[in-house]
Amino acid sequence: MMMMVGICRPVRDTWDQAMDRCYRLFPCLSDPARRSSLGLKLALVTLHLVYAGILFLFDGDLIERTKSEPWYTALYLLLFFATLVQYFITSGSSPGYVIDAMRAVTEKIPIIQKTPVTSKQPASSKNGSLVITMDGSQLERNLLGNNTTSWSKLIMDMYPPGTSARNWTCPYCNVEQPPRAKHCHDCDKCVLQFDHHCVWLGTCIGQGNHCRFWWYICEETALCLWTGILYITYLKANISRAWWKDAIMIVLLITLSISLIFLLLLLLFHSYLILTNQTTYELVRRRRIPYLRGIPERIYPFSKGICRNLYDFCCVRSSIFIKESLPTQQEIEEKSRPYTCYDVVTCRCC
């Protein structure tokens, strides 16, 4: 036993030294969360390369078609690279953090003196404490409290009169949350219009990147569909030439079909959320969210009509600091009013 320990110790020391050298060269790998995110990104890129590479490696007819009709393969490769680029853009984009919105409001207040300071604020989060580094003499929320356009007043105006401040204060970040915001335990930050935390992207989906996420799903769905058609075309023409090639293509086609079904359902689901101005979190946890608890399920309190919802989602939400107030009782009653023939003619739903 002692002999095995003596043999393994030099190997372990060499491995530790190599890893330390690697972490010094690539500091991003020293963080386990970022290391896991990089591993997922590498796995996704590898999957794309495997599916496309095997197709061009096995399908001789596709190569011949590329020579006669290069535009066809060029369009496919353009969609392939556009999907990967959109994936990295979406994964690297900000979902819209509440703390960033607070900083944006802070910078508009001229009375704040910019002096660097580090503030440590205890919070019952997964890290045990939350360390915030910022410019100013206090935390942004305290600075804003000294001005009529403070963050606290902005948030207060978004909630019905008489609502307690404790109801919209995050117990982890200890900051006032606007309606539809939620604390993400994976990111350890409050996200504006929180939808969900995407494991494959390694980031939250919120107000700032929901549009990019939808376009990524759309491109990924189109790429899977096109690749599946190419696989089926190959199997029809070469089903009995080489059994081992057919077996590989059939296995890949089955997994591709499962992925395509999932992507189609995900695309339809998020399209429905966009048209009704909802988030995944609001739809799934509606009965547990205080500001949605008393509203009937068939009522979409934040919907402004299909056309306006699409416009806000595609155009207006490029700014991650747009905040929506809770609807008044009169607005909820108006939304719950049954549709009439006149409403259909005048396109009330739009």
Order of alpha helices (4+ residues) and beta strands (2+ residues): alpha-alpha-alpha-alpha-alpha-beta-beta-alpha-alpha-beta-beta-beta-beta-alpha-alpha-alpha-alpha-alpha-alpha
